[in-house]
């Protein structure tokens, strides 16, 4: 009778898992499913972030099991359902919160039923049903002596035939600063050998170090708004928490948000924000003008600029770009020396670019109209004959070219026309700024930049692509200023960033990865504690391979463990000191069940 009940229970779980998998063929289901009134099952895969990615590195979708969130609605739905074949499974309301852990005993029971379902020698689901299902992971409450926080099962064998399972148990302790709780590597290796009856084991190390905190210098670049870390892997670990050898493989992870006031290119960021405000005004009809500054108004700056040009035309003085150049030098006086050597304002600003520099402080729609009115009248009267870059395609550039022949079309400075005119000259100026940097530093060619500087798309898309250029510039400047990267490292990083941004929208949260030599950043981490340190002990080969992983990390490895803290120890101080870094200790063990 007990065996029959267990087989029946396995059939109920297997039927539901098959149904969830079928529902997920056209896309991951948005809702979790209810099993036996107390278990919530979700299918996670594709673009969804897997909660077990820190412990399991498979590529397929996975079932995530956790304690169900009860509500009157779900209870009444369960009572009204009479279909015993799937054990009252039903889709839960979308608003039900998750991340509730099951008891360790319940998780073991579910893993056992899943094992039964996957065994080709036991007919649980029904004849002809495919045996191979996605891996299954259950959240645990840590209530057992090992403080288990996850249990998982992964099928072994071909896609159509399951020959066995990998069974995983993840335990977590912490946070603690007491290093006496840390494992001894030789003891870990011996435990693995006894558990898996192996005589030979191999070890692989992993360490992650945060580099921004170690490299940031006061008054250069702020630590907030991004992350720069390095992941290092190596073989042949000799002791727990050892510093990775220089022959290791390393990957730089960089995710930076633009707009740090202490960035050497913050002046460009402010220009970009005004550009975005103008683009937003074209799109919504409402423009957010910058607050009037205490310095000279944009209108006065434009008047002075035009007066200088008139004097030049009359031969009364030397071309007045000197004032602008001096102003630019003043604006960038605080630029960090190492950045200033590779990024400075261009010396070839044409008339429209210099006009943008005057008008980027425009504080109202009326002031914008007044500024352009002055410019257009000066062109119409022939009082100025300004120089513009060849290929400049803005509406104002077209008017300037017409003025050379004394035939200018009538311009109506109404509605969105003046906003669009200013947006166009700002776009042209900023595009040339970024192109000047990337080409000047030999990080890209004009052809490779073509996507970012194309004028064949609408203005909104052009602004979006300029945003991408700025984000890439911020990363190059940060890596140069913080990590002292040179061309040999900046060039491949630029290619990685450009390839990503040709295919994806702007995303300042995206983590760009660059393979590097550990020696390049060793000075930033050699005396620092890692954020994550892990050793992987393995034996066997192919599908017979089994692993034991021991890890310490400064962040909690599981969200549900920190929420209820059941069974987890929490030592905030050691010997009365709170200066020690706190670590979570995580251990993942694997065992195998073979059906044939």
N, C-alpha and C positions, 0 to 999 in steps of 0.2 A: 504493500500500500504506500509506504513512504517513497519507494522508488518511483511508483506511478505518479504520485503527487509532484515529485521533483521533476519528472519528465514533462508533466502537464504545465508546471510553472515555467520550465525551459521553453516549451512551445509557445506560451503566452509572450514571454520576453522576445523570443526569436521572431515571432510574427510581427511584433511591434517594430523591432529593429529593421526588419525587411521593409515594412511600410514606410518608415522614416527614410530609409535609403532610397526607395523609389520616389518619394516626395522630393528628395534632394537632387534628383537627376537634372531637373530644369533650373536649379538654384537652391542654395541653402535655405531651408524653411525658416521663416521669421519667428515662429512660435516654438516653444518647447512642447514636448508631449508628456502626458501623465501616465505612469505605470503603477498599478496597484495602490493608488491613492496617496502614496508617500514618496514616490520617486519621480523626478523631473528629468527628461532626456532631451538633449539638444544635439543637433548635428553641426559640427564646426569645421569649416574648411574654406578653401579659396582665399578670398581677401580678408576673411575673419581672423582675428588674432587668436591663436590657440592658447588656452590657459596652461597647457602642459608643455609648451615649447622649450621650457628651461630643462625639462627632464627627459623629453623624448623628441627625436629628430626625424621622425617619419614625414613623408610628404603627402600622405593621403588624408582625407577627411576623417574625423574621429567623433565618436559618441562621447558626450560629457554627461555624466549622471550626478545628480545632487538631490538634496532633500527638497521636496515640493513645498511651495508656498501655498498654504490653504486659504481659500476664500469661500464664501457662501455660494458663489457662482460655480466654482469648480466642484464643490461637494454635491450640489444639486445636479450638475451635469453627470457626475459619476453615478449617482443613485438612479438616474433615469435611464442609464445605458444598460442594455441587457445582453450585449454581445460578449459572451464569456470567452470567445476565441482569442481575443486580444486583451483580456483582463482589464476591461473598463478603461482602455486607453483613449485619451481625448486631448485635443489641443488646448493648452492653457491660455488664459487671457494674456495678451501681449504685455500688459502693464505690470504683471506679476514680477516682483524683484527676485533676483537669483542669488547665487554664491552662498547657498546654505549647505553645510556639510552633513553627510550621512554618518551614522555610527559606523565604526570599523567593522562590527559584526555584520551589519546590513550590506556594506560594501563587499565583504568577502562572499556573502551569499550571492550577490549579483554577479560577481566575477565567476563564481562556481557555475551559475546558470549559463552564463555566456560561454564558458568552457564546454558545457554540455551541448549547447546549440552548435558550436563550431566542430564538435567531434563527428566526423563522417560515419563513425561506427554506431552512432545513436541517432535514430530518426525522431527528431523533436519537432521540426518545423513542417515536415511533410515531404512526400516523394517529389523528386524533381527540383526542389528548392536549392538555389546556389548556396554552397557552404560558406564561402569567404565573405565575411562582413568587415566593415571598417573597424579599426581598433577601438576599444572601449576604456574610458577612464572614469573613475568615481572619486568625487571629493570626500575626504574623511575628516572627522572631527578631532583626530589626535588623541582619542580617549584611551588608547591601548598603551602599554608600557613603552613601546617604541615611538609613540607620538606620530603615528602614520597620518599623513595629510593627503596623500593620493594613492590610489591603487589602480593599476592598469593591466590590460591584456591585449597583446598584439598577435594576430595570426601569423603562422609560418607556413611556407610552402608556396605552390603556384596559385594563381588567381582563382582557378576553378577547384582546387583541392587543398584543403588545409591538413597539414601533417602534424601540427603542434601549435603551441602558443608560448610566447614570452610573457611571463607574469612579472609585473613591476610593483615594488612597494617603495614609496617615497616618505621618509621620516624627516621631521624638522624640529630643531630646538633653537631657542633664543628669543630675543637677542641677548648676547652675553659678551663680556670683555675678558672673561676668564679663560686664558689660553690653555689651562690644564684640561679643559674639556675637549680640546682639539685632539684629533686622532693621531696615532703614530702610523707612519706609512708602512712599516714592516708588519705591524699588526693587521692593518687593512689587507695587505697582500696575503698574509697567512689565512685570514678569515675567508678570503675569496677562494683560495686553493682548497680549503677544507669543504666549503659549501658546494663547489663545483667539481671536486675530485680532479683538479688539474695540477700538474707539476710545474708548468711554465706559464708565467703571466707577463704581459707587457703593460707599461704605464705611459700615459699621455697627459701632459699638463696644459692648463688653460689659465690665463690671468687677464683681467681687465683693469686698466688704470685710467683714472680721469686725469686729463692733461691740462685743462683750462685752469684749475685751481693752482696747479704746480707751476704753470708757465706765466699766468697773468701777472703783469707788473702794475703797481699802483699808478693811476693817472694815464694808463694807456687804453686798455680795453676791459670793460666790465665783465665779470664772470657770469652774470645773469643773461638769460635770453638765448642760451645755446649749450651745446655739449661737444667737447672734443675728447675722445677716449681712444685707447689703443687695445686691441685684442691680440694676445700673444699665445701661440700654441707651440709645444715642443714635445719630443719623445724622451723617454728615459728619465723620469722624475726621480730625484734622489731623496728629497725630504719634503714634508708638508710646509707650505708657504715659502718655498725657495724662490729666489729671483730668477726669472727666465734667462737662459743663456743667450748670448748674442747670435747664435746660429738658429734661433727660433724663427718661425714664420709670424709676421705681424701684419695687422690690418688697422689702418686708421679709420675711425668712425667720426664723422663731423656733421653736426646739425646746428646751424646758426640762424638766429633771427636778426633781421636788419633793424637798424634804428638805435643802436647804442650811442648815447650822446658823446662818449669818449672815443668813438671810432675815428680814425684819421679821415674817413670818407663820409663823416656825418653831414658835411655841407652838401654833398651830393644827395644824400638821403632826404634832406629837407627840400631840395629842388624836386626830387621825385614825388614827395608828398603833395607839393603844389600841383605838379603835373596830374596826379591822381585826382585831386580836387577839381581841376578843370575838366577832366574826363568824366568825373561823376556829375558835374554840372550839365554837360552835354547829354548825359544819359537820363538824368532825373529832372532836369530843369531847375535844380537848386544847387548853387555853387557855394561851398564853404570857403570864404575869403580869409586869408590870414589876418591876425590882429595887427593894427597899425603899429609900426615900430617907432621908437623915439628918434631915430635917425631921419634923414631926409626922405620925403615921400617919393613914391615911384614917379609921379608926375614931374617933380622937380629934377629928379635924376635924368629923366628923358629929355627935359628942356635943356639941361646942361650938356647932355650928350649931343643933341642936335646942334647946339650953338658951337661946340667944338668942331663938328663936321663942317659947318658953314664957314668957319674961320679957315679951316684947311683948304676948302674949295677956293676961298678968296686969296689964299697964299699968305695969310696973316700969321700962321703958326704951324708947328709940326703936328702930324696926325695925333689926335687925342687919345689913342689907345693906351698911352702910358699911364694915364690916371686909372683906367680900368685894371691894367696889369698890376699897378701898385696896390689897388684895392683887393685884388685877388690874393696877392702875396700876404696882405694883412690878414685876410680871412683864413688863410692856411698856415699862419705862423705857428700854431700849436701842434701841427702835424708831427707825429713821431719821426725821428730822423731816418730810421730804416725804411719807413713807408714813403717818406717824402722823396727819397732817392728813386723810387720806382713809380710814384704817382703824383703828378702835379697838374695844375691847370694848363691847358693848351695855350700856346702863344699865337695860334692862327685863328682866333675867333673872328668871324666875319660880322657884318653889320647886324644881321638878325640875331646872331648868338649874343652879341654884346647888348642888343636891345632886350633880349630875354633876361640877361643878368640885371638890367635896370628894372624890368617890369615884374620880376618874380616876387616882388614885395607889394604888388597891387593889392589894395585892401577893400575895394568895392567895384561893383559893375560900372558905376559912373566914372571912376578914376581910370578904369580900363579903356572906356570909350574916349576919354579926354587924351590919354596917351597916344592912342592910335590916330586920333584926329590930328594931333600935332605932327606925327610922322607922315601921314598921307598928304597934308597940306604942304609940308616941306618938299615932298617928292613932286607934287603937282606944280609947284612954283619953280622947280629946278634948283632949289637952294642947296640941295645935297645930291651927290652922285655916289651912293655907297657901294662898297665892294661886297659881293656875296660869293660863296663857294659854288663852283661849277657843279651842276647836278642838283642844287637845292630846289625842292619842289613845293615848298609851302606857298600859300596864296600870297603872302606878303612878298616873297621872292619874285613871284610872277609880276606883281605890281612894280617892283623895283626894276625888273628887266624892261617892262613897258616904259618906265620913266626915262630910260636911256634914250628912247626915241621920241619922247615928248608926247606920247599917246597913252594915257592911263584910263582904264575903264572906271566908271563910276562905282563907288563903294558905299553901301548902306550899312553903317555900323549899328545894326539893330539885332534884336533877338539873340540868337546864339553865334552870329557871325564873329563878333570880336573875341568871344571865348574860344572859338575854334581856331581863329588866327593865332592867338597866343599859345594854344596847345600845340599847334603845328610847329612853331619856331622853337618851343621848348623841347619837343620830341627830337627835332633835328639836332639841336645842340647837345642833348644828353646822349643820343645815339653815338655822335662823334666822340664824346668823352670816353665812353666805354670801349669803342672801337680803337681809339688811340691807346688805351691801356693794354688791351689784349694783344694788339698787333705790335705795339711798341715793346712789350715784354716777350714777344715771340711765343705767345701762348696759343695763338690761333691765327688763321689766315682770313682774308676778306671772304673767300668762298665759304669757309666753314661758319662764318658769322652771318651769312646771307639770310638765314631763317630769322635771326633776331633783329635784323635791320631792314627787312623787307617793307616797302611802302605799298605793296600790292594788296594788303589786307586792310580792313577798316581801322579807323583811329583807335577804337577801344582795344582791338587786338594788338595794335602797335604798342600801345601803352603797356599792355600785359607782358609783351615780350621784353620791353625795356626793364620792367620789374625783375624779370628773370636775370637779365644782364647784371643788374645791381646786386641781386642776391649772390651771384657767382663772384662778383668783385669783392663783396664783403668777406666771402670765404677765402679768397686768395690773400686779401690783406690780413685777415686774422692768422692764417697759417704762416705768412711772412713775419708778422709782428710778434706773434706768440711763440711759434715753433722754429723761427728762423729758417723756414723752407726756402730752397733755391729753385732755379728753373727746372732742374731735373725732377723735382717733386711736384712743382706747381703745374707743369705741362700736362702730365697724365691726369691730375685732378681736374684740370680745366676740361679735358676731353670727356671725362666721366660725367661732369656736371652738364656740359653742353649736350651730350647724347641723351641724358635724362630729360632735360628741358625741351628738347626737340619733340619729345614724345609724350610729355606730361605737363599738366598745369603747374603754376607756381605753388610750391609747397615748402615752406620754411621749416616744417617739422621733419621733412625727409632726411634720413641718415645716408649721407654719401660715404662710400667705402673706398679706401685706397690702399693697396698692398705697399708696405714700406719695409725697410730694414730696421730692426729694433734699435740698432746703434744710433739711428737718426733722432730718436726721442728718449734714449735711455737716461739722459741727464735729468729728465723731467719726472721719471718714475723710480729710479734706482734706490732712492732713499724714502720712498713713499709707500704707504700701505695700499694693497690692491682693493678695488671695489668688489671684485669677485676673484676667488682663487679656487681652482678645481683640479682634482686628479681623477683620471679614469683608468681603472684596472680591468684588463680584459684577458680572456683566454678563449681558445677555440677558434674556428674559422667558419666563414660563410654564415649559414643560418644556425650553425651550432655555436656561434660566438655569444658569449655572455659577458656582461659588464657590471662592475660595482663602481659607483661614482660617489666621491666625497667632496663636499663644497662648503666654503664659507662665503658669505656675501653681506654687504652693508645694508642692502634692502631686503625686505621680506620676500621670500621666494613664492609665497602663496598669499592671495588676498583674504581667503576665508580663515586662514590661521591667525592673522592679525586682528580679525574682526571679533572672534569669540575667545581666542587665546586659550582654548581648552587644552590642558595637558602640556602647554608650552611653558618652558621656564623663561623668566624675564629678569635678568640681572642688569640693572641700570648702572651699578657701580661695582667696583672691585677694590677691596681694602680701603673703602671710603673715598676713592678717587673716581671722578666722572670724566677724566681726560682720555681714558683709553677708548679706542674705537670699538663700537659694538658690532658684533657679527651674528648672523643667523647661520646655524650649522645644518646642512642638508645632506642626507645620504640616500642614494637610490640603489636598490638591490634588484637583481633580476634572477629569475629561475625559469626553467623550461619544462613544459609538459609535452610529451610526444605521444601521438596517437598510433603511430605505426613503427 
